[in-house]
Every structure is written in structure tokens, then in C-alpha cells.
């Protein structure tokens, strides 16, 4: 018979593909309805201030540093691995987002 080890990844892939398909289809229907009514379809476009790349980069760097320090903490103390990893990931990820907030505030004040 079938093994559940292969059904889980296949069902996860199918569910993700289905969600994306429904999202894209509905977005297209909403835009077409706006165009038919004479409204501007640029309503869906968001204005980017150019700092989103900085935010995501800082978050990923903070997460990577958190994983590194979580490994060091797990190997050098008696903390269990999940506790040390999750605490360091959230600590450094959160710190990186706070630093981003401060940097973004200074940049927006200059503008």
C-alpha cells in the first residue's frame, strides 16, 4: 500500500499550489471587475519606500546569528537544544527588527 511518508510532502505541495492558484485567480477577478467599472486597477499596487530589503536582510541575518548562538548555548550549557535555539533566534531576530525600526526612522526623518 502507500506509505504516509510520501503522501505528506505531496499533499503539502498540492495545498500550497491550490492556495496560490485561488489567490491569483481571485486577484485577477477583482482587477477585472475594477476595470469594468472604470476604476483604476493600480489600487492594488503598494508604494515601497525601498527599506523592505533592509528589513528582510536584517531579519535573516539576526536569525542566522541566533541559530549560531543557539548552537553555542546548547553545546556550552545544560539547556536543552530547542530552548537554546528558539530563545536565541527570537532574541536576535527581534533585536534586528528593533534596529531596523531605528534606522528606518532616521532615514524617514531625513526625507
Secondary structure, DSSP 8 states (H G I E B T S, - for coil): ---HHHHHHHHHHHHHHHHHHHHHHHHHHHHHHHHHTT--GGGG-----S-HHHHHHHHHHHHHHHHHHHHHHHHHSS--HHHHHHHHHHHHHHHHHHHHHHHHHHHHHH-
